[in-house]
């Protein structure tokens, strides 16, 4: 199975699977930080970010000198998420539940790079690129400034949760090199 995703069109990395699994022993959800989605007769549908306290070895993935610059959140997704970009560049997602969802990356044919933050994209203006399916226990370094969607692989309810750590780096390649120093990736 493909372990990393490099854009065919741009040559940039979109994701990289960490070489080890991380154990999330315990976590407690705190206050709601922000949400993206819709209120429906069945309740909220979309994604929510919460404050979180984590008792886990996830901090071993980040150099000690950078831990204080990282923001840790619980990401809870309960519905298909359309193509979008996030207001941050790089995260490591430590997956708790995945319900067979695919993270699909896109290359927008009419997109100009900007630091506009959260953006929703019109899917007909996009070209599909690489994708992956995470499993519980997996951890991925993601370039979330690239358009991406969360797509259920099977019909039924979505229950995708992860501990999401926003990283203080601007460049994917730099982040991958820094994370190698913590033993998250084998040397090429």
C-alpha positions in Angstrom: 0.0 0.0 0.0 1.2 3.5 -0.8 2.7 5.0 2.3 3.2 8.6 1.1 1.5 10.9 -1.4 3.4 13.1 -3.7 1.3 15.3 -6.1 1.7 14.2 -9.7 1.0 17.7 -10.9 2.9 19.8 -8.4 5.5 17.4 -7.0 4.6 18.5 -3.5 4.0 16.0 -0.7 0.4 15.8 0.6 0.8 13.1 3.3 3.3 10.8 4.8 2.5 7.9 7.1 4.5 7.7 10.3 6.5 4.5 10.6 5.1 3.5 14.0 1.8 3.2 15.7 1.0 5.4 18.7 -1.0 4.4 21.7 -3.7 6.8 22.9 -4.2 5.5 26.4 -6.7 8.0 27.5 -8.1 11.4 26.4 -10.7 13.7 27.7 -12.7 16.1 25.4 -12.8 19.7 26.5 -14.6 22.8 25.1 -15.6 23.2 21.5 -13.0 25.2 19.6 -14.7 25.5 16.2 -17.0 23.6 13.9 -17.7 23.4 10.2 -20.9 21.8 9.0 -24.7 22.1 9.0 -27.4 21.7 11.6 -29.9 19.2 10.3 -33.1 17.6 11.7 -30.8 14.7 12.7 -28.4 17.0 14.5 -25.1 18.6 13.6 -23.4 17.1 10.5 -19.7 18.0 9.8 -16.6 18.3 11.8 -15.8 19.8 15.2 -12.5 20.6 16.9 -12.3 20.3 20.7 -9.8 21.1 23.4 -8.3 17.8 24.6 -6.1 16.4 27.3 -4.2 13.4 26.1 -2.4 10.7 28.0 -0.4 9.2 25.1 3.0 8.8 23.6 2.1 11.2 20.7 4.5 13.8 22.1 7.4 11.5 21.3 6.8 12.4 17.6 7.7 16.0 18.1 11.1 17.4 19.1 11.0 18.7 22.7 12.0 22.2 21.6 8.8 22.4 19.4 6.2 20.8 21.6 5.1 24.2 23.2 4.4 25.6 19.7 2.0 22.8 18.8 -1.7 23.0 19.2 -3.4 19.7 20.2 -7.1 19.2 19.4 -9.6 16.4 19.2 -11.1 16.3 15.6 -14.5 14.7 15.5 -16.1 14.1 12.0 -19.6 12.6 11.7 -20.4 13.2 8.0 -18.8 13.4 4.5 -16.6 16.5 4.4 -16.4 18.3 1.0 -13.1 19.4 -0.6 -11.6 22.2 1.5 -8.3 23.5 2.8 -7.6 24.3 6.5 -6.3 27.5 8.1 -3.1 25.8 9.0 -0.5 24.1 6.8 0.8 21.0 8.6 -0.7 18.6 11.1 -0.1 15.1 12.4 -3.3 13.2 12.8 -3.3 10.3 15.3 -6.3 8.2 14.3 -8.6 6.8 17.0 -11.6 5.8 14.9 -11.8 5.9 11.1 -14.9 4.1 9.9 -13.3 3.4 6.5 -13.1 7.0 5.3 -10.7 8.0 2.6 -8.8 11.3 2.7 -8.8 12.4 -0.9 -6.4 15.2 -2.0 -7.1 17.4 -5.0 -5.4 19.7 -7.4 -7.7 22.7 -8.2 -7.3 23.6 -11.9 -8.2 27.2 -11.2 -6.5 27.6 -7.9 -3.9 30.2 -7.0 -1.9 29.6 -3.8 -2.9 31.9 -1.0 -2.8 32.1 2.8 -6.6 32.7 2.9 -7.1 29.9 5.4 -10.3 27.8 5.4 -11.7 27.4 1.9 -14.4 25.2 0.5 -13.9 24.2 -3.1 -16.3 23.4 -5.9 -15.6 19.8 -6.8 -16.0 20.1 -10.6 -13.1 22.6 -10.6 -10.8 20.0 -9.0 -8.7 17.1 -10.3 -8.3 14.1 -8.0 -4.8 13.4 -6.8 -3.5 10.9 -4.2 -5.5 9.5 -1.3 -5.2 7.2 1.7 -7.3 5.3 4.1 -6.1 5.5 7.7 -6.8 2.9 10.4 -7.1 3.2 14.1 -3.6 3.5 15.5 -2.2 5.1 12.4 -0.6 8.5 12.3 -0.1 10.7 9.3 1.8 14.0 8.6 -0.6 16.0 6.4 -0.4 19.1 4.3 -3.9 20.4 5.1 -3.4 23.6 3.1 -3.8 21.4 0.0 -7.5 20.8 -0.9 -8.7 17.6 0.5 -12.0 15.8 1.4 -13.1 13.1 3.9 -15.2 10.5 2.0 -16.9 7.5 3.5 -15.8 4.3 1.7 -19.1 2.6 2.7 -22.6 3.7 3.4 -23.7 4.4 6.9 -22.8 6.7 9.8 -19.4 8.3 9.9 -17.4 8.2 13.2 -13.9 9.5 12.5 -11.9 10.8 15.4 -8.3 11.7 15.7 -6.0 13.7 17.9 -4.8 16.5 15.6 -1.5 18.2 16.3 -0.9 21.5 14.4 2.9 21.8 13.7 4.9 25.0 13.8 6.6 24.3 10.4 5.7 26.0 7.1 7.3 23.4 4.8 6.3 19.7 4.5 9.8 18.5 3.6 11.3 20.4 6.5 8.7 18.9 8.9 9.4 15.4 7.6 13.2 15.9 8.2 12.6 17.2 11.7 10.3 14.3 12.5 12.9 11.8 11.3 15.0 13.0 14.3 12.4 11.6 16.6 12.3 8.2 14.9 8.9 8.6 13.2 10.3 7.9 9.8 13.0 5.5 8.6 15.8 7.1 6.6 15.2 6.9 2.8 
